[in-house]
Amino acid sequence: MEFKILGPLEVSHNGHLCTPRAPKVKQVLALLLLRANQVVSLDSFIEELWGEKSPQTAVTTTQTYIYHLRKALIRANDKNQTEEKIRTAAPGYILRAEEENLDIKRFDSFIARAQSSMAVGEFGRASQYASQALALWRGAPLAGVDCGNILRGYTVNLEERHIAALELRVRAEMELGNYREMIADLRSLVTVHPLNEWLHAQLIIALNKSGRRSEALHAYQTVRDLLRRELGLEPSLELWRLHQEILAASSRSHPAHGPVPSSHGLVPSAPRRSPAHRASVPAL
């Protein structure tokens, strides 16, 4: 039996979908899957399902949801497989799932391999593993599931892990020197994640390294205008330095014209900015 949470919640067996339909049962299953192979307490189920407004019947109602979920999984499973996926384990319940049967566990495994490959300079292998991890995503995690406080926290965490995986693949491809090949992907990524300055920086670098200097400068102007408009901030120090390096390289390639002075005849100062930045930008 296969479980998927990196997108709409899905349960399948031998290629046939058998996802529970009842909203509360799906909510219970989602929490069990996110804590697969760990005991989920009754208190956690009650917090997820009702928050601070739990009814007096919360315990028995939760047990009823577990009962219906167990029946659904047993009914979907092969008749000759009698092992229950969900077991009672004080102070709650546990769902057993192997790595190959749960997409989030496969995702984590691929990312761990990608990170190990990056650490030893095997960038091609790192990109391959990161791509395999990203291929498991089918949309917003737990799409279609009514999420309470606990599941909402998990979905935020999953979205951040997805972004980290995207950045990991980008880093690997940039280390391989695949600047031109990454431009289209990076344009798409900064559209989906417009406030991610690190991704904008990689797009600027990729354009510049591909000989598209004017487009790189335009990309910087775009993110600067966006940050000013949306957040009232100047670009990070790393982005500003990247912009200055491209301008300096442009001046060196056209020495006859000399540098373009500012309105006061001085090089513009670095923008004032909060010290929190996503990541350092590779040197040109």
C-alpha positions in Angstrom: 0.0 0.0 0.0 1.4 3.4 -1.0 0.7 6.7 0.7 1.3 10.2 -0.7 1.2 13.5 1.1 3.4 15.7 -1.2 0.3 17.0 -3.0 -3.3 15.8 -2.6 -3.5 13.0 0.0 -3.6 9.7 -1.8 -3.7 6.1 -0.8 -3.3 3.4 -3.4 -2.9 -0.4 -3.6 -1.8 -2.2 -6.7 -2.4 0.9 -8.7 -5.9 1.5 -7.5 -6.8 4.6 -5.5 -8.5 3.9 -2.2 -8.2 7.3 -0.4 -10.7 7.7 2.4 -13.4 10.2 1.6 -14.6 11.4 5.0 -12.9 14.7 5.8 -12.1 13.9 9.5 -10.8 10.4 8.6 -8.5 12.0 6.0 -7.3 14.4 8.7 -6.6 11.6 11.1 -4.7 9.7 8.4 -2.7 12.8 7.4 -1.5 13.2 11.0 -0.6 9.5 11.2 1.4 9.7 8.0 3.3 12.8 9.0 4.4 11.0 12.1 4.7 7.6 10.5 6.3 4.9 12.7 5.8 7.2 15.7 3.1 7.1 18.3 0.5 9.8 17.9 -1.2 10.5 21.2 -5.0 10.9 21.5 -4.4 14.4 22.8 -2.6 15.3 19.5 -5.6 13.9 17.5 -8.0 16.0 19.6 -5.9 19.1 19.2 -5.7 18.7 15.5 -9.4 17.9 15.0 -11.0 20.4 17.3 -8.3 22.7 18.8 -9.4 24.3 22.0 -13.1 23.6 21.4 -13.1 19.8 21.7 -16.4 18.2 22.6 -16.9 16.0 25.6 -17.1 13.0 23.2 -13.7 13.9 21.7 -12.0 10.6 22.8 -14.7 8.3 21.6 -15.2 10.2 18.4 -11.5 10.0 17.6 -11.6 6.3 18.3 -14.5 6.0 15.9 -12.5 7.8 13.2 -9.6 5.4 13.8 -11.9 2.4 13.5 -13.3 3.6 10.1 -9.8 4.3 8.9 -8.6 0.9 9.9 -11.6 -0.7 8.1 -10.9 1.3 5.0 -7.2 0.3 4.8 -8.0 -3.4 5.5 -10.7 -3.4 2.9 -8.3 -1.9 0.3 -5.5 -4.3 1.2 -5.0 -7.8 -0.2 -7.2 -10.3 1.6 -4.2 -12.5 2.3 -2.4 -9.6 4.1 -3.8 -9.5 7.6 -1.2 -7.2 9.2 -2.9 -4.0 10.2 -1.2 -0.7 9.2 -2.5 1.1 12.3 -1.9 -0.3 15.7 -2.9 0.8 19.2 0.2 2.0 21.1 -0.2 3.9 24.4 -1.0 6.8 24.6 -2.5 6.6 21.1 -1.9 5.0 17.7 0.9 4.3 15.3 0.9 3.8 11.5 3.7 1.6 10.1 5.0 2.7 6.7 8.2 1.6 4.9 10.3 4.2 3.1 9.3 3.0 -0.4 5.6 3.3 0.5 5.5 6.9 1.7 6.6 9.7 -0.6 7.9 12.1 2.2 10.3 9.4 3.4 11.6 8.9 -0.2 11.9 12.6 -0.5 14.0 12.9 2.7 16.2 10.0 1.5 16.9 11.5 -1.9 17.7 14.9 -0.2 20.1 13.3 2.3 21.9 11.7 -0.7 22.0 14.9 -2.6 23.5 16.8 0.4 26.1 14.1 0.9 27.0 14.3 -2.8 27.3 18.1 -2.6 29.6 17.8 0.4 32.1 15.7 -1.5 31.9 17.7 -4.7 29.8 15.3 -6.7 27.6 18.0 -8.1 26.1 15.9 -11.0 25.0 13.2 -8.6 23.7 15.8 -6.2 21.5 17.4 -8.9 20.2 14.0 -9.9 19.2 13.1 -6.4 17.6 16.5 -5.8 15.7 16.2 -9.1 14.4 12.8 -8.0 13.2 14.3 -4.7 11.4 17.2 -6.4 9.7 14.8 -8.9 7.7 13.4 -6.0 5.9 16.7 -5.5 2.4 16.8 -7.1 1.3 20.2 -5.7 0.6 21.8 -2.4 1.2 19.3 0.5 -2.1 17.7 1.8 -4.2 19.6 -0.7 -7.8 18.8 -0.1 -7.3 18.0 3.6 -8.9 20.1 6.3 -5.9 21.1 8.3 -6.0 22.0 12.0 -3.2 23.7 14.0 -0.9 20.7 13.9 -1.2 19.9 10.2 -0.9 23.5 9.2 2.4 23.6 11.0 3.6 20.5 9.1 2.5 21.9 5.8 4.5 25.1 6.4 7.5 22.9 7.2 7.0 20.8 4.1 6.8 23.9 1.9 10.1 25.2 3.3 11.7 21.8 2.7 10.5 21.9 -0.9 12.1 25.4 -1.4 15.4 24.1 0.2 15.3 21.1 -2.3 14.8 23.5 -5.2 17.8 25.6 -4.0 19.9 22.5 -3.6 19.3 21.5 -7.2 20.1 25.0 -8.4 23.3 25.1 -6.4 24.4 21.8 -7.9 23.7 22.9 -11.4 25.4 26.2 -10.9 28.5 24.4 -9.6 28.5 22.3 -12.8 28.5 25.6 -14.8 25.1 25.0 -16.4 24.3 28.7 -16.4 22.6 28.9 -19.7 20.6 25.8 -19.1 19.3 27.1 -15.8 18.0 30.4 -17.0 14.5 29.2 -17.9 14.1 27.3 -14.6 15.3 30.3 -12.6 12.9 32.7 -14.3 10.1 30.3 -13.4 11.3 30.0 -9.8 11.5 33.7 -9.2 8.0 34.1 -10.5 6.7 31.5 -8.0 8.9 32.7 -5.2 9.2 36.5 -5.9 10.7 37.4 -2.5 13.4 34.8 -2.5 16.5 37.0 -3.0 18.8 34.0 -3.3 17.0 32.7 -6.3 17.0 36.2 -7.9 20.8 36.3 -7.3 21.2 32.9 -9.1 19.2 34.2 -12.1 21.4 37.3 -12.3 24.6 35.2 -12.1 23.3 32.8 -14.7 22.4 35.6 -17.1 25.7 37.3 -16.6 27.7 34.1 -17.0 25.8 33.4 -20.2 26.9 36.7 -21.8 23.5 38.4 -21.2 24.8 41.2 -19.1 22.1 43.7 -19.9 19.4 41.1 -19.0 21.3 40.5 -15.7 21.2 44.2 -14.9 17.5 44.3 -15.8 16.9 41.3 -13.5 18.5 43.2 -10.6 16.4 46.2 -11.3 13.3 44.0 -11.3 14.0 42.5 -7.9 15.0 45.9 -6.5 11.7 47.5 -7.6 9.8 44.5 -6.2 11.4 44.7 -2.8 10.9 48.4 -2.6 7.2 48.1 -3.6 6.3 45.1 -1.5 8.4 45.4 1.6 9.9 48.9 1.5 13.4 47.3 1.5 16.5 47.7 -0.5 18.1 44.5 -1.9 20.4 42.6 0.4 24.1 43.5 0.5 24.9 40.3 -1.5 22.6 41.3 -4.3 24.0 44.9 -4.2 27.6 43.7 -4.5 26.6 41.4 -7.3 25.1 44.3 -9.2 28.2 46.4 -8.6 30.5 43.7 -9.8 28.6 43.4 -13.1 28.8 47.2 -13.5 32.5 47.2 -12.8 33.1 44.4 -15.3 31.1 46.3 -17.9 33.3 49.4 -17.2 36.5 47.4 -17.6 35.3 46.0 -21.0 34.7 49.6 -22.2 37.6 51.7 -20.8 37.3 54.4 -23.3 34.0 55.6 -21.9 35.2 55.5 -18.3 33.0 54.8 -15.3 29.6 56.4 -15.1 29.6 58.7 -12.0 26.7 59.2 -9.6 25.0 62.5 -9.4 27.6 63.6 -6.8 30.6 62.1 -8.6 30.8 59.3 -6.0 30.3 55.5 -6.1 26.8 54.9 -4.5 27.0 53.5 -1.0 25.8 50.1 -0.1 22.1 50.0 0.8 21.2 49.9 4.5 19.6 46.5 5.1 18.7 44.1 7.9 21.6 41.7 8.4 19.5 38.7 7.8 20.1 37.2 4.4 19.3 33.9 2.8 22.7 32.9 1.6 26.0 34.3 0.3 26.2 34.9 -3.5 29.0 33.1 -5.4 31.7 35.4 -6.8 31.6 36.3 -10.4 
